[in-house]
Amino acid sequence: MSDENLILLSQSGDNEAFSQLVRKYSADAYRTAFMVLRDRDEVEDVVQESFLTCYRKIKSFRMESSFKTWLYRIVVNRCYDRLRKLNRENEAIKKMSLYLKNGSEDSYGIESRLDLREIILGLRPEHRLVLTLYYGMDFGVQKVADILGVPVGTVKSRLNSARNMIRRSLTVKPL
């Protein structure tokens, strides 16, 4: 059954139709949230909250975008909300971690040996998210911009910055 039919049925109160949407998109929502949050418990909470928000607001969904785009937008916003909360709670630890990382020459040698996945996970959330949506979910630049609610130029800039950061991280300096 098409997304449009599932949405129309969901809007008329068919819970099974909404369950089908959840099954169809839960893995992608989880993967997207994981690339931002990197914590399985937090990701599960965010994805659950996102689908709950979709369920509560499905009647107001006007099909101006795809359900997938709408869901991803909700997931991304929930991730950023969660990050803001976590960042407030962990600011002191973060500052200490950055200080130790920048203060040690040995840390570069260790980091230069990390695999690509670890390098990507080390990027800022907005860079990880753009990479995930663009490469991992095969969305075009315009679709990524729509999902994130940012201009196309911002998506292009973040993609370029992320690629450059990865390239620098993969460059091995002699010890």
Order of alpha helices (4+ residues) and beta strands (2+ residues): alpha-alpha-alpha-alpha-alpha-alpha-alpha-alpha-alpha-alpha
